[in-house]
């Protein structure tokens, strides 16, 4: 069964450094999402992406964040200058034209 | 915007008993309500979903009910097993929009 994959599973970085989180959505999916989950809290929407552009973003998704689909398979989230409060699990999700979103296993980002 | 509340935050049941988790939503325009199970260290996995034109849906031991008038929907797990232990999240959304998740319920099934 096809699934969303994410790399790395765990990323440790120093405050102020740039990180890129990578996702490979399910191959025939058209809509892509990033969510984050701070430890012990609920999953929060960051951004949605369709047809090579951002369709919606939350207030969390400020100028430090960017997303890109550099080729036909990868979908990336970049944080330009990480802060301590960016420490969280980051989940990628994708879907076809239906409403069901399929989530990847997540990347745990730790900012020191 | 949409706001989703979820109760209880923790739930412990004996193996074989039933578990019920309830969510309420605020936006009457929401029309799709999925339930996700998250095991430790893993991503959310869809277990069942329901659309607003349906009042109930069942898949083996799992069922979801929706009351559009009251704006609440519930997850029912019967004959619980230890492997049902996880955190369960409900979500609400308009069709094709981003999910708004509830805060989660930690279910423990005691052997």
Interface residues (C-beta under 8 A of the other chain):
Chain A: X4 X6 X31 X33 X35 X41 X42 X43 X44 X45 X48 X56 X58 X91 X97 X99 X100 X101 X102 X103 X104 X105 X106
Chain B: X32 X34 X36 X42 X43 X44 X45 X46 X49 X51 X89 X93 X95 X96 X97 X98 X99 X100 X101 X102 X103 X104
